Amino acid sequence: MALEQQDNLITDNANESLSRREKTQNLITQFDVVPRDGSMKVSFYYIPHMSSLVEVQRIRKALLPFAEILVEHSIDLDTRHLTLYHHCAIDEVTIALIRLSLGAELQQTLSHYEPLEMNTLNTDTATLQEHKVESQDNYLSVLGHFLISCLNHLKQWIKCLQRKKDN
């Protein structure tokens, strides 16, 4: 159990370490794949014997041949669920998952208009802009403090030189 938690922390940190630029680029690429007629679907699988990162890797490898029909996937190791976003029938994907002998079963398929992460594109962009403005304000504030400090030291130095000249 502790090892699983440690692995989850490692994978979470690795996932978070992706730059926002890469995420934005991935989302832009996804927009090209999403059909405009609203025929996107989301399928939910329960995989009871998926209990380690090795099995997660096996599932990802099994999904590779179907990259053209799958827009996105999400694997939740804790709840042992797999979510697939697609726009075609995925009977072959289901068969490939069953062949892994992890007990995969399709729970349901629903109509879906866009992948989950696409909803966060606008908020991520807004957040990036807010951080950019905050960092610029912070930079200008630090620069202002530095310049004021330099001017104060310059004034002290000039006063010191004037005292020496007067004496």
Backbone as a chain_set.jsonl record, in Angstrom:
{"seq": "MALEQQDNLITDNANESLSRREKTQNLITQFDVVPRDGSMKVSFYYIPHMSSLVEVQRIRKALLPFAEILVEHSIDLDTRHLTLYHHCAIDEVTIALIRLSLGAELQQTLSHYEPLEMNTLNTDTATLQEHKVESQDNYLSVLGHFLISCLNHLKQWIKCLQRKKDN", "coords": {"N": [[0.827, -1.194, 0.0], [1.902, 1.26, 0.846], [3.907, 1.506, -1.025], [2.41, 1.759, -3.373], [1.194, 4.23, -2.87], [3.468, 5.818, -2.824], [4.343, 5.464, -5.451], [2.156, 6.616, -6.751], [2.454, 9.27, -5.898], [4.874, 9.877, -7.129], [4.215, 9.578, -9.854], [2.194, 11.504, -9.988], [3.661, 13.83, -9.464], [5.35, 13.765, -11.672], [3.518, 14.04, -13.726], [2.559, 16.601, -13.136], [4.783, 18.041, -13.676], [4.887, 18.516, -16.352], [5.11, 21.056, -18.699], [3.092, 24.005, -18.982], [2.95, 24.879, -21.518], [3.306, 22.588, -23.096], [0.965, 21.215, -22.401], [-0.975, 22.972, -23.366], [-0.357, 22.849, -26.084], [-0.979, 20.158, -26.565], [-3.74, 20.261, -26.135], [-4.553, 21.971, -28.182], [-3.934, 20.359, -30.359], [-5.789, 18.351, -29.881], [-8.174, 19.653, -30.466], [-8.226, 19.587, -33.22], [-8.845, 16.949, -33.695], [-11.354, 16.481, -32.66], [-14.612, 15.91, -33.716], [-16.848, 18.13, -35.421], [-19.556, 17.77, -35.371], [-20.578, 16.986, -32.953], [-20.393, 14.305, -32.266], [-18.806, 13.066, -30.419], [-17.858, 10.611, -28.039], [-17.862, 9.111, -24.788], [-16.451, 6.498, -23.01], [-16.701, 4.28, -20.288], [-14.766, 2.127, -18.38], [-14.494, -0.579, -16.117], [-11.891, -2.004, -14.405], [-11.091, -4.505, -12.626], [-8.766, -5.952, -11.833], [-6.636, -4.282, -12.13], [-4.051, -3.136, -10.518], [-1.544, -2.06, -10.218], [1.228, -0.027, -11.383], [2.451, -1.326, -13.448], [0.426, -2.786, -14.674], [-1.096, -0.645, -15.54], [0.614, 0.389, -17.476], [0.536, -1.764, -19.265], [-2.102, -1.555, -20.135], [-2.026, 0.942, -21.393], [-0.259, 0.334, -23.48], [-1.819, -1.498, -24.84], [-3.72, 0.192, -25.847], [-2.413, 1.694, -27.745], [-2.467, 0.826, -30.571], [-4.884, 1.875, -31.308], [-4.838, 4.579, -31.562], [-5.725, 6.338, -33.512], [-8.511, 6.366, -33.386], [-9.062, 6.957, -30.777], [-9.387, 9.774, -28.832], [-8.578, 10.729, -26.367], [-7.465, 9.422, -23.21], [-8.028, 8.356, -19.841], [-6.687, 7.104, -16.919], [-7.546, 5.827, -13.862], [-6.021, 4.676, -11.242], [-6.565, 4.249, -8.53], [-9.379, 3.935, -8.318], [-9.666, 2.052, -10.179], [-10.54, 2.487, -12.809], [-11.049, 3.17, -16.271], [-11.218, 5.68, -18.643], [-12.331, 6.497, -21.801], [-12.163, 8.684, -24.525], [-13.707, 9.084, -27.568], [-14.556, 8.848, -31.115], [-15.526, 6.958, -32.783], [-16.83, 3.596, -33.188], [-15.853, 1.352, -30.604], [-15.411, -1.371, -30.352], [-13.275, -3.092, -30.954], [-11.33, -2.097, -29.27], [-12.382, -2.728, -26.784], [-12.254, -5.528, -26.94], [-9.466, -5.848, -27.072], [-8.778, -4.917, -24.536], [-10.036, -6.816, -22.93], [-8.535, -9.053, -23.58], [-6.26, -8.659, -22.089], [-6.62, -9.87, -19.691], [-7.395, -8.705, -17.268], [-9.835, -8.424, -16.281], [-11.428, -6.498, -17.496], [-14.295, -4.545, -18.077], [-16.815, -3.054, -19.98], [-18.585, -0.386, -18.794], [-20.363, 1.75, -19.476], [-21.299, 3.786, -22.313], [-21.388, 7.091, -23.318], [-22.807, 9.991, -24.953], [-20.705, 12.687, -25.735], [-19.415, 15.932, -25.856], [-16.905, 17.155, -25.916], [-13.496, 16.427, -24.973], [-12.638, 16.056, -21.51], [-10.463, 17.66, -20.544], [-10.445, 19.743, -22.336], [-12.321, 21.533, -21.524], [-11.009, 22.953, -19.597], [-9.241, 24.561, -20.916], [-9.707, 27.328, -21.413], [-9.737, 28.33, -18.777], [-7.17, 27.603, -17.964], [-5.65, 29.151, -19.726], [-6.486, 31.712, -18.949], [-5.564, 31.66, -16.319], [-2.818, 31.451, -16.793], [-2.374, 33.959, -17.972], [-3.052, 35.627, -15.828], [-1.038, 34.903, -13.992], [1.144, 35.756, -15.45], [0.755, 38.544, -15.529], [0.839, 39.037, -12.762], [3.479, 38.214, -12.222], [4.867, 40.068, -13.756], [4.103, 42.438, -12.446], [5.211, 41.883, -9.947], [7.9, 41.723, -10.656], [8.366, 44.368, -11.528], [7.881, 45.689, -9.13], [9.955, 44.695, -7.475], [12.12, 45.632, -8.951], [11.677, 48.392, -8.695], [12.046, 48.716, -5.889], [14.744, 48.045, -5.762], [15.921, 50.1, -7.308], [15.225, 52.37, -5.761], [16.625, 51.773, -3.428], [19.248, 51.862, -4.454], [19.382, 54.593, -5.176], [19.108, 55.778, -2.635], [21.494, 54.889, -1.414], [23.294, 56.166, -3.095], [22.711, 58.865, -2.505], [23.562, 58.905, 0.185], [26.273, 58.436, -0.184], [27.037, 60.695, -1.671], [26.49, 62.712, 0.255], [28.357, 61.979, 2.176], [30.75, 62.449, 0.766], [30.502, 65.221, 0.434], [30.719, 66.087, 3.099], [33.338, 65.353, 3.654], [34.628, 67.055, 1.911], [33.941, 69.557, 2.928], [35.26, 69.535, 5.36]], "CA": [[0.0, 0.0, 0.0], [2.78, 2.432, 0.915], [4.602, 1.598, -2.307], [1.451, 2.303, -4.336], [1.051, 5.656, -2.598], [4.698, 6.463, -3.263], [4.307, 5.477, -6.914], [1.171, 7.615, -7.161], [3.053, 10.588, -5.7], [5.888, 10.066, -8.165], [3.553, 9.811, -11.14], [1.513, 12.795, -9.913], [4.674, 14.88, -9.631], [5.816, 13.725, -13.058], [2.455, 14.614, -14.558], [2.488, 18.038, -12.89], [5.985, 18.704, -14.174], [4.703, 18.912, -17.756], [4.947, 22.509, -18.787], [1.785, 24.445, -19.461], [3.04, 25.012, -22.971], [3.046, 21.269, -23.678], [-0.449, 20.915, -22.213], [-1.729, 23.791, -24.308], [-0.125, 22.294, -27.424], [-1.767, 18.929, -26.651], [-5.147, 20.619, -26.253], [-4.764, 22.497, -29.53], [-3.928, 19.191, -31.234], [-7.045, 17.644, -29.671], [-9.248, 20.361, -31.152], [-8.245, 19.137, -34.607], [-9.365, 15.585, -33.749], [-12.751, 16.461, -32.24], [-15.535, 16.196, -34.804], [-17.67, 19.32, -35.18], [-20.979, 17.436, -35.329], [-20.974, 16.583, -31.612], [-20.497, 12.853, -32.164], [-17.821, 12.565, -29.467], [-18.418, 9.711, -27.038], [-16.977, 8.76, -23.688], [-16.738, 5.149, -22.522], [-16.145, 4.016, -18.967], [-14.446, 0.73, -18.128], [-14.042, -0.977, -14.787], [-10.85, -3.022, -14.57], [-10.884, -4.884, -11.225], [-7.439, -6.5, -11.525], [-5.615, -3.259, -12.376], [-3.653, -2.724, -9.175], [-0.178, -1.532, -10.169], [1.64, 0.77, -12.539], [2.788, -2.253, -14.536], [-0.823, -3.06, -15.383], [-1.459, 0.603, -16.222], [1.442, 0.423, -18.687], [-0.007, -2.773, -20.187], [-3.326, -0.991, -20.715], [-1.617, 1.997, -22.34], [0.302, -0.325, -24.666], [-2.932, -2.102, -25.576], [-4.471, 1.272, -26.498], [-1.596, 2.318, -28.793], [-2.922, 0.602, -31.953], [-6.16, 2.551, -31.543], [-4.588, 6.017, -31.382], [-6.478, 7.127, -34.495], [-9.923, 6.501, -33.02], [-9.148, 7.459, -29.409], [-8.953, 11.161, -28.708], [-7.924, 10.89, -25.076], [-7.821, 8.413, -22.221], [-7.679, 8.677, -18.465], [-6.649, 5.891, -16.108], [-7.567, 6.092, -12.426], [-5.567, 3.437, -10.614], [-7.212, 4.083, -7.227], [-10.739, 3.41, -8.478], [-9.562, 1.002, -11.2], [-11.392, 2.875, -13.929], [-10.457, 3.69, -17.5], [-12.148, 6.518, -19.387], [-11.87, 6.695, -23.177], [-12.888, 9.647, -25.356], [-13.562, 8.572, -28.931], [-15.611, 9.272, -32.035], [-15.923, 5.79, -33.579], [-17.121, 2.414, -32.378], [-14.615, 0.875, -29.983], [-15.524, -2.794, -30.051], [-11.936, -3.699, -30.992], [-10.631, -1.658, -28.059], [-12.919, -3.549, -25.698], [-11.678, -6.873, -27.097], [-8.046, -5.761, -26.695], [-8.702, -4.785, -23.078], [-10.424, -8.109, -22.351], [-7.405, -9.968, -23.793], [-5.228, -8.425, -21.075], [-6.983, -10.71, -18.541], [-7.477, -7.903, -16.052], [-11.249, -8.351, -15.939], [-11.997, -5.246, -18.014], [-15.674, -4.597, -18.55], [-17.372, -1.764, -20.383], [-19.734, -0.047, -17.959], [-21.317, 2.503, -20.292], [-20.802, 4.748, -23.296], [-22.285, 8.242, -23.366], [-22.452, 11.068, -25.88], [-19.894, 13.708, -25.078], [-19.112, 16.912, -26.89], [-15.475, 17.445, -25.97], [-12.765, 15.797, -23.878], [-12.705, 16.738, -20.227], [-9.427, 18.672, -20.396], [-10.688, 20.886, -23.214], [-13.092, 22.504, -20.767], [-10.105, 23.74, -18.772], [-8.332, 25.348, -21.748], [-9.91, 28.752, -21.174], [-9.309, 28.677, -17.428], [-5.715, 27.51, -17.933], [-5.135, 30.324, -20.427], [-6.723, 32.864, -18.079], [-4.646, 31.526, -15.193], [-1.485, 31.802, -17.284], [-2.317, 35.406, -18.153], [-3.021, 36.232, -14.498], [0.299, 34.695, -13.441], [2.068, 36.599, -16.21], [0.573, 39.908, -15.043], [1.352, 39.071, -11.399], [4.937, 38.142, -12.235], [5.354, 41.356, -14.247], [3.939, 43.391, -11.348], [6.203, 41.534, -8.936], [9.2, 42.101, -11.215], [8.452, 45.827, -11.483], [7.967, 46.071, -7.725], [11.316, 44.391, -7.034], [12.994, 46.575, -9.647], [11.465, 49.688, -8.049], [12.733, 48.683, -4.59], [16.182, 48.048, -6.033], [16.307, 51.444, -7.739], [15.119, 53.256, -4.592], [17.763, 51.449, -2.571], [20.453, 52.403, -5.11], [19.351, 56.051, -5.048], [19.396, 56.112, -1.233], [22.931, 54.69, -1.203], [23.973, 57.225, -3.839], [22.555, 60.079, -1.702], [24.456, 58.787, 1.344], [27.651, 58.545, -0.667], [27.236, 62.111, -2.016], [26.561, 63.45, 1.519], [29.643, 61.64, 2.786], [31.775, 63.165, 0.004], [30.369, 66.647, 0.741], [31.261, 66.286, 4.443], [34.798, 65.289, 3.565], [35.064, 68.249, 1.188], [33.758, 70.687, 3.832], [36.25, 69.446, 6.447]], "C": [[0.87, 1.256, 0.0], [3.515, 2.626, -0.406], [3.685, 2.174, -3.38], [1.291, 3.804, -4.145], [2.281, 6.419, -3.059], [4.727, 6.555, -4.785], [3.325, 6.521, -7.426], [1.726, 9.025, -7.003], [4.072, 10.889, -6.783], [5.231, 10.362, -9.499], [2.797, 11.128, -11.139], [2.496, 13.935, -10.122], [5.183, 14.919, -11.061], [4.779, 14.339, -13.987], [2.372, 16.125, -14.385], [3.672, 18.767, -13.483], [5.911, 19.026, -15.666], [4.467, 20.41, -17.804], [3.564, 22.839, -19.323], [1.792, 24.589, -20.976], [2.746, 23.681, -23.646], [1.57, 20.917, -23.553], [-1.301, 21.699, -23.203], [-1.58, 23.256, -25.72], [-0.933, 21.013, -27.612], [-3.245, 19.248, -26.839], [-5.467, 21.171, -27.636], [-4.806, 21.354, -30.531], [-5.245, 18.436, -31.106], [-8.198, 18.335, -30.385], [-9.358, 19.917, -32.6], [-8.911, 17.775, -34.749], [-10.858, 15.539, -33.445], [-13.656, 16.791, -33.414], [-16.468, 17.344, -34.433], [-19.156, 18.986, -35.022], [-21.435, 16.94, -33.96], [-21.068, 15.088, -31.432], [-19.444, 12.258, -31.235], [-18.532, 11.688, -28.44], [-17.381, 9.471, -25.963], [-17.421, 7.394, -23.169], [-16.01, 4.927, -21.21], [-15.96, 2.513, -18.79], [-14.078, 0.556, -16.668], [-13.075, -2.128, -14.99], [-10.43, -3.478, -13.174], [-9.479, -5.374, -10.88], [-6.311, -5.528, -11.858], [-5.208, -2.698, -11.011], [-2.243, -2.158, -9.096], [0.126, -0.739, -11.434], [2.024, -0.103, -13.723], [1.538, -2.552, -15.358], [-1.332, -1.816, -16.116], [-0.677, 0.718, -17.527], [0.942, -0.585, -19.719], [-1.255, -2.241, -20.889], [-2.974, 0.077, -21.739], [-1.05, 1.394, -23.62], [-0.801, -0.961, -25.506], [-3.739, -1.044, -26.333], [-3.714, 1.902, -27.669], [-2.09, 2.061, -30.216], [-4.206, 1.364, -32.311], [-6.035, 4.073, -31.405], [-5.402, 6.873, -32.348], [-7.941, 7.313, -34.117], [-10.109, 7.018, -31.601], [-8.595, 8.877, -29.36], [-8.13, 11.335, -27.443], [-8.312, 9.719, -24.189], [-7.367, 8.878, -20.852], [-7.758, 7.388, -17.663], [-6.586, 6.304, -14.648], [-7.256, 4.787, -11.708], [-6.286, 3.188, -9.295], [-8.601, 3.464, -7.351], [-10.816, 2.306, -9.522], [-10.516, 1.244, -12.373], [-10.56, 3.416, -15.081], [-11.548, 4.476, -18.22], [-11.553, 6.772, -20.763], [-12.775, 7.701, -23.878], [-12.637, 9.25, -26.803], [-14.699, 9.08, -29.797], [-16.032, 8.155, -32.972], [-16.306, 4.662, -32.622], [-15.812, 1.85, -31.83], [-14.712, -0.596, -29.567], [-14.157, -3.466, -30.016], [-11.127, -3.316, -29.761], [-11.087, -2.499, -26.876], [-12.336, -4.953, -25.753], [-10.212, -6.872, -26.674], [-7.886, -5.65, -25.184], [-9.069, -6.093, -22.38], [-9.283, -9.103, -22.472], [-6.284, -9.779, -22.773], [-5.459, -9.256, -19.812], [-6.938, -9.942, -17.223], [-8.934, -7.717, -15.618], [-11.939, -7.096, -16.441], [-13.423, -5.461, -18.485], [-16.163, -3.18, -18.842], [-18.601, -1.492, -19.534], [-20.792, 0.712, -18.75], [-20.582, 3.402, -21.268], [-21.844, 5.848, -23.423], [-21.858, 9.204, -24.465], [-21.723, 12.137, -25.097], [-19.417, 14.665, -26.149], [-17.651, 17.294, -26.987], [-14.778, 16.747, -24.819], [-12.746, 16.69, -22.647], [-11.697, 17.87, -20.123], [-9.675, 19.885, -21.276], [-11.512, 21.947, -22.502], [-12.186, 23.417, -19.964], [-9.169, 24.601, -19.594], [-8.48, 26.833, -21.455], [-9.453, 29.144, -19.782], [-7.801, 28.588, -17.305], [-5.099, 28.726, -18.603], [-5.315, 31.569, -19.568], [-5.767, 32.836, -16.892], [-3.234, 31.895, -15.609], [-1.35, 33.309, -17.445], [-2.267, 36.118, -16.807], [-1.637, 36.102, -13.881], [1.319, 35.579, -14.151], [1.982, 38.038, -15.717], [1.129, 40.035, -13.63], [2.872, 39.051, -11.382], [5.535, 39.436, -12.772], [5.242, 42.42, -13.162], [4.987, 43.152, -10.272], [7.593, 41.961, -9.395], [9.389, 43.612, -11.137], [8.576, 46.325, -10.047], [9.377, 45.846, -7.187], [12.301, 45.363, -7.675], [12.885, 47.967, -9.031], [12.173, 49.77, -6.709], [14.241, 48.747, -4.775], [16.658, 49.45, -6.414], [16.246, 52.443, -6.584], [16.292, 53.031, -3.654], [19.059, 52.01, -3.152], [20.513, 53.92, -4.972], [19.65, 56.494, -3.62], [20.882, 55.961, -0.929], [23.737, 55.773, -1.917], [23.902, 58.553, -3.079], [23.494, 60.061, -0.501], [25.908, 58.988, 0.924], [27.987, 59.999, -1.008], [27.357, 62.957, -0.749], [27.905, 63.225, 2.203], [30.777, 62.389, 2.082], [31.722, 64.67, 0.294], [30.935, 66.962, 2.122], [32.781, 66.293, 4.414], [35.348, 66.548, 2.893], [34.992, 69.48, 2.099], [34.815, 70.687, 4.94], [37.575, 69.73, 5.894]], "O": [[0.612, 2.199, -0.749], [3.722, 3.753, -0.856], [4.118, 2.98, -4.202], [1.254, 4.563, -5.113], [2.176, 7.515, -3.609], [5.088, 7.59, -5.345], [3.602, 7.225, -8.397], [1.506, 9.881, -7.86], [4.136, 12.006, -7.296], [5.636, 11.288, -10.202], [2.749, 11.811, -12.162], [2.218, 14.885, -10.854], [5.423, 15.997, -11.604], [5.119, 15.068, -14.919], [2.143, 16.854, -15.351], [3.595, 19.963, -13.764], [6.773, 19.73, -16.191], [3.693, 20.949, -17.013], [2.95, 22.041, -20.03], [0.76, 24.438, -21.631], [2.029, 23.632, -24.645], [0.98, 20.381, -24.491], [-2.23, 21.159, -23.804], [-2.552, 23.208, -26.475], [-1.508, 20.791, -28.678], [-3.93, 18.582, -27.615], [-6.522, 20.877, -28.198], [-5.62, 21.37, -31.454], [-5.769, 17.932, -32.1], [-9.112, 17.664, -30.864], [-10.456, 19.872, -33.154], [-9.479, 17.469, -35.797], [-11.557, 14.646, -33.926], [-13.494, 17.835, -34.046], [-16.831, 17.506, -33.268], [-19.933, 19.833, -34.583], [-22.58, 16.51, -33.821], [-21.762, 14.628, -30.524], [-19.216, 11.048, -31.268], [-19.655, 11.978, -28.026], [-16.18, 9.608, -26.193], [-18.605, 7.162, -22.922], [-14.859, 5.33, -21.041], [-16.881, 1.729, -19.022], [-13.441, 1.416, -16.06], [-13.393, -3.109, -15.663], [-9.51, -2.903, -12.593], [-9.045, -5.224, -9.738], [-5.145, -5.921, -11.866], [-5.927, -1.89, -10.423], [-1.787, -1.807, -8.007], [-0.618, -0.78, -12.414], [1.934, 0.329, -14.872], [1.585, -2.569, -16.588], [-1.928, -1.924, -17.187], [-1.232, 1.096, -18.559], [0.926, -0.292, -20.914], [-1.44, -2.451, -22.088], [-3.552, 0.118, -22.825], [-1.326, 1.883, -24.716], [-0.729, -0.965, -26.735], [-4.369, -1.35, -27.346], [-4.321, 2.577, -28.5], [-2.132, 2.999, -31.012], [-4.56, 1.476, -33.485], [-7.025, 4.762, -31.157], [-5.731, 8.016, -32.032], [-8.55, 8.316, -34.489], [-11.199, 7.472, -31.251], [-7.473, 9.136, -29.795], [-7.102, 12.013, -27.451], [-9.355, 9.097, -24.387], [-6.446, 9.685, -20.722], [-8.756, 6.669, -17.713], [-5.688, 7.041, -14.24], [-8.11, 3.909, -11.583], [-6.59, 2.041, -8.967], [-8.959, 2.573, -6.581], [-11.867, 1.7, -9.734], [-11.193, 0.335, -12.852], [-9.513, 4.033, -14.885], [-12.667, 3.991, -18.384], [-10.408, 7.21, -20.881], [-14.0, 7.586, -23.832], [-11.489, 9.098, -27.219], [-15.668, 9.659, -29.308], [-16.83, 8.391, -33.879], [-16.126, 4.768, -31.409], [-14.787, 1.868, -32.512], [-14.155, -0.999, -28.546], [-13.899, -4.309, -29.157], [-10.33, -4.112, -29.264], [-10.27, -2.932, -26.062], [-11.964, -5.51, -24.72], [-9.764, -7.793, -25.991], [-6.96, -6.227, -24.614], [-8.479, -6.438, -21.356], [-9.075, -9.915, -21.571], [-5.442, -10.663, -22.616], [-4.579, -9.333, -18.954], [-6.499, -10.464, -16.199], [-9.225, -6.947, -14.702], [-12.941, -6.672, -15.865], [-13.726, -6.422, -19.192], [-15.954, -2.25, -18.063], [-19.553, -2.272, -19.546], [-21.973, 0.369, -18.706], [-19.412, 3.735, -21.081], [-23.03, 5.578, -23.612], [-20.693, 9.231, -24.862], [-22.069, 12.452, -23.958], [-19.051, 14.238, -27.244], [-17.199, 17.72, -28.05], [-15.399, 16.495, -23.786], [-12.827, 17.915, -22.74], [-12.048, 18.951, -19.652], [-9.158, 20.964, -20.985], [-11.419, 23.129, -22.83], [-12.562, 24.554, -19.677], [-8.358, 25.323, -19.016], [-7.482, 27.528, -21.268], [-8.835, 30.197, -19.618], [-7.195, 29.407, -16.614], [-4.121, 29.278, -18.098], [-4.404, 32.39, -19.466], [-5.223, 33.87, -16.505], [-2.525, 32.575, -14.868], [-0.318, 33.878, -17.091], [-1.535, 37.094, -16.646], [-1.113, 37.06, -13.314], [2.248, 36.091, -13.525], [3.007, 38.687, -15.508], [1.809, 41.012, -13.316], [3.493, 39.787, -10.615], [6.59, 39.868, -12.307], [6.164, 43.213, -12.969], [5.578, 44.096, -9.748], [8.372, 42.499, -8.609], [10.449, 44.087, -10.727], [9.303, 47.283, -9.784], [9.93, 46.718, -6.516], [13.212, 45.858, -7.011], [13.896, 48.649, -8.863], [12.826, 50.769, -6.411], [14.934, 49.433, -4.024], [17.671, 49.929, -5.905], [17.139, 53.28, -6.451], [16.884, 53.984, -3.147], [19.876, 52.57, -2.421], [21.573, 54.475, -4.684], [20.364, 57.475, -3.411], [21.467, 56.812, -0.259], [24.75, 56.242, -1.396], [24.89, 59.284, -3.006], [24.144, 61.062, -0.196], [26.675, 59.648, 1.624], [29.071, 60.484, -0.685], [28.226, 63.825, -0.671], [28.51, 64.154, 2.737], [31.673, 62.91, 2.746], [32.762, 65.321, 0.388], [31.568, 68.003, 2.301], [33.427, 67.12, 5.056], [36.411, 67.044, 3.268], [35.87, 70.342, 2.052], [35.216, 71.754, 5.404], [38.566, 69.713, 6.624]]}, "num_chains": 1, "name": "protein.A"}
